[in-house]
């Protein structure tokens, strides 16, 4: 279950980064 939590946190961080830096996507 902890692995799933890590994946969700990583995806959330990636989405936040994409929202902060949209010009890189």
C-alpha positions in Angstrom: 0.0 0.0 0.0 2.9 2.4 0.7 4.1 2.0 -2.9 0.7 3.2 -4.1 0.9 6.2 -1.8 4.4 7.1 -3.1 3.1 6.9 -6.7 0.1 9.1 -5.9 2.3 11.7 -4.2 4.8 11.7 -7.1 1.9 12.2 -9.6 0.5 15.0 -7.5 3.9 16.7 -7.3 4.3 16.3 -11.1 0.9 17.9 -11.7 1.7 20.8 -9.4 5.0 21.4 -11.1 3.2 21.3 -14.5 0.7 23.9 -13.3 3.5 26.1 -11.9 5.7 25.8 -15.1 3.2 25.3 -18.0 5.7 26.7 -20.5 7.8 23.6 -20.1 5.0 21.2 -21.2 
